[in-house]
Amino acid sequence: MFLCTSRRLRRGDVLLTVNGQPVAPSNVDDLLRGNDLPGSTTRLSFRRIETMEIEHVTLTRMPSGVLGDSLYPSFLSLLL
């Protein structure tokens, strides 16, 4: 699971890339898993639904077993 410190990602935003790799429903889970090391970062590019502007956010992976693991399915539902 990731910790997002900016809180800029919102429901309805369209995820475009993960670490520069184009996102599709079939690969989003694998891209977000990345190297799976606590403290590693993942950069998301997304289009804001209201303005159509492209924005970026960097997420930092939390250690396994932290509350975030139970929130991962909810996090994915924001992106799809």
C-alpha positions in Angstrom: 0.0 0.0 0.0 1.1 3.6 -0.6 1.0 6.7 1.5 0.1 9.7 -0.6 1.3 12.9 1.1 -0.3 15.4 -1.3 -3.9 14.4 -1.2 -4.3 15.6 -4.8 -5.7 12.4 -6.3 -9.5 12.5 -6.3 -12.3 10.2 -7.3 -13.0 10.6 -11.0 -9.4 11.4 -11.9 -8.2 9.4 -14.9 -4.9 7.5 -14.3 -2.6 7.8 -17.3 0.8 6.4 -16.3 2.6 4.7 -13.4 6.3 5.5 -13.4 6.0 6.5 -17.1 4.3 3.3 -18.2 0.8 3.7 -19.8 -2.0 2.3 -17.7 -4.8 -0.1 -18.8 -7.3 -1.9 -16.6 -5.4 -5.1 -17.3 -2.0 -3.8 -16.0 -2.8 -1.2 -13.3 -2.4 -3.7 -10.4 1.0 -4.9 -11.6 2.3 -1.4 -12.2 1.2 -0.2 -8.8 2.9 -3.2 -7.1 6.2 -2.1 -8.5 9.3 -3.4 -6.7 7.2 -3.8 -3.5 9.9 -2.4 -1.2 8.8 -0.2 1.8 9.9 3.3 1.3 10.0 3.0 -2.5 8.2 5.6 -4.5 5.8 5.5 -7.4 4.9 8.4 -9.7 1.4 8.7 -11.1 0.3 10.9 -13.9 -3.4 11.5 -14.1 -6.0 13.8 -15.8 -8.2 15.9 -13.6 -11.7 15.1 -14.7 -13.0 18.7 -14.1 -10.3 20.6 -15.9 -8.7 18.0 -18.2 -5.3 19.1 -16.9 -2.6 16.5 -16.4 -1.1 16.4 -12.9 1.4 14.2 -11.1 1.7 12.8 -7.7 4.4 10.7 -6.0 3.3 7.9 -3.6 5.6 6.2 -1.0 5.1 2.6 -0.3 4.2 1.7 3.3 5.5 -1.4 5.1 3.4 -4.6 4.8 1.0 -5.2 7.6 0.3 -1.5 8.1 -3.3 -0.3 7.9 -2.7 0.5 4.2 -2.9 -3.2 3.2 -6.6 -3.3 4.1 -7.2 -0.1 2.1 -5.6 -1.2 -1.2 -8.9 -2.4 -2.8 -10.5 1.0 -2.0 -7.4 2.8 -3.4 -7.7 0.8 -6.7 -11.4 1.7 -7.0 -10.4 5.4 -7.0 -8.2 4.8 -10.0 -10.5 2.6 -12.2 
